[in-house]
Amino acid sequence: MSDFNLPEPSPDPLLDLIGRYRADSRAHKIDLGVGVYRNDKGDTPVLAAVKTAEAILLEQQESKSYLGLTGDTEFVKLLGNLIFSKPGSNEPLSASNKFLSGAQTPGGSGALRVASELFCAIRPSATLWVGVPTWPNHLPLTQAAGLKTQCYDAFCKDTQTILFDAMVKALSTAQSGDGVLIHGCCHNPTGADLSVEQIQTLCQLMNDKGLMPVVDLAYHGLGEGLQQDLQATREIVQQCPHTLIAASCSKNFGLYRDRVGAVFITTGDQKRADNTQAYFGHIARRIYSMPPDHGAATVRLILSDETLKQQWLAELDTMVSRVKALRNAIAKQQPGLDFVSRQRGMFSLLPLNSQQVDSLINDHAVYLAGDGRINIAGCQLDQVEQFCNALSEVGFNGLR
Ligand SMILES: Cc1ncc(COP(=O)(O)O)c(C=O)c1O
């Protein structure tokens, strides 16, 4: 028996959209589909800080021998400091009885996979609660690691509001030991983030019920600015006894294809932190053994050199300013789209039906995901009017 049959994997609609956009010869086409940052020329360039760090790396790197299961430990330490320590405060997390362990991973997706495997090992029969809509890969990725998942409605497209009461109601039925997936900032796909008060209420609920937060942090620096975008994650870490965090450097360092990320857990004692650290390596060994080095080494060089770090922060500020300016321009052009200016990060989820999405693509050359998700960064300031007019022409004038 040498033949075999495989079920055809379901096609990724976003990849299909990329192909259609490329093949479209209309000069006025707009790409709001793909989830990468674009600058005001429509490019996703290598950051200048990254270029410099890569040049240093090329010069200084003497070996490409194996590093270890948890990757570049200095990178993990520097990224951990960036995420968890408020600037100017040299106080380690342990000062508030939180102990951090972490491992480098292949991107944020790798971090989510390792986090899911660790969660399964800690709580074999637990469920991960996932508010929907969410990033389409959350469910397949966490389920592939063996996690049971339970979805609840967390956002109303038609009113563009977070269904916080429904979220609280759903999580009130969770069992002790269950996990709660939380977007650290710049919610993908809605752009609607929980307020500080809502995060505090959620923490209280998770603590009362014995639930563990699993924070997906993929867009820090692209919402309101790096420090503000990290506020919710830091609050959760402070309030909850154990927090799993999956961090990505794909967007904020523009290192998408280099696969840079890290998984962290905060716990209440050093022994458990050490044990978890070893377990991260154990998980990695069974999947990919070791993460790729180049991108993480690049980030390490940036974060360990004050000049390069300031250069990167300035580049990140340029990105966030551009996204915010576009959001404001859209709201100004079409007052019904005012909600866009109150949302954060690259995405918003418009309440469009499939005919409207098809017409935007076919009749107006405006490319967007089938669920109505738009990547604001894909628009140019001088295309905002064309985009809003196209929305009007398909019958969507925003919320009135
Ligand atoms: C919400 C969210 N989490 C995680 C990721 C994973 O990012 P990566 O694996 O490219 O670092 C993405 C990527 O689009 C995302 O949108």
PDBQT file of the ligand as one rigid body, heavy atoms in Angstrom, charges set to zero:
ROOT
HETATM    1  C1  LIG A 501      -3.498  38.550  17.729  1.00  0.00    +0.000 C 
HETATM    2  C2  LIG A 501      -2.279  37.913  17.167  1.00  0.00    +0.000 A 
HETATM    3  N1  LIG A 501      -1.558  37.112  17.958  1.00  0.00    +0.000 NA
HETATM    4  C3  LIG A 501      -0.440  36.511  17.504  1.00  0.00    +0.000 A 
HETATM    5  C4  LIG A 501      -0.006  36.688  16.216  1.00  0.00    +0.000 A 
HETATM    6  C5  LIG A 501       1.216  35.933  15.778  1.00  0.00    +0.000 C 
HETATM    7  O1  LIG A 501       2.227  36.686  15.281  1.00  0.00    +0.000 OA
HETATM    8  P1  LIG A 501       3.594  36.054  14.771  1.00  0.00    +0.000 P 
HETATM    9  O2  LIG A 501       3.532  34.584  14.951  1.00  0.00    +0.000 OA
HETATM   10  O3  LIG A 501       3.727  36.445  13.359  1.00  0.00    +0.000 OA
HETATM   11  O4  LIG A 501       4.639  36.662  15.662  1.00  0.00    +0.000 OA
HETATM   12  C6  LIG A 501      -0.730  37.514  15.356  1.00  0.00    +0.000 A 
HETATM   13  C7  LIG A 501      -0.296  37.711  13.969  1.00  0.00    +0.000 C 
HETATM   14  O5  LIG A 501      -0.947  38.230  13.129  1.00  0.00    +0.000 OA
HETATM   15  C8  LIG A 501      -1.885  38.153  15.854  1.00  0.00    +0.000 A 
HETATM   16  O6  LIG A 501      -2.620  38.957  15.088  1.00  0.00    +0.000 OA
ENDROOT
TORSDOF 0
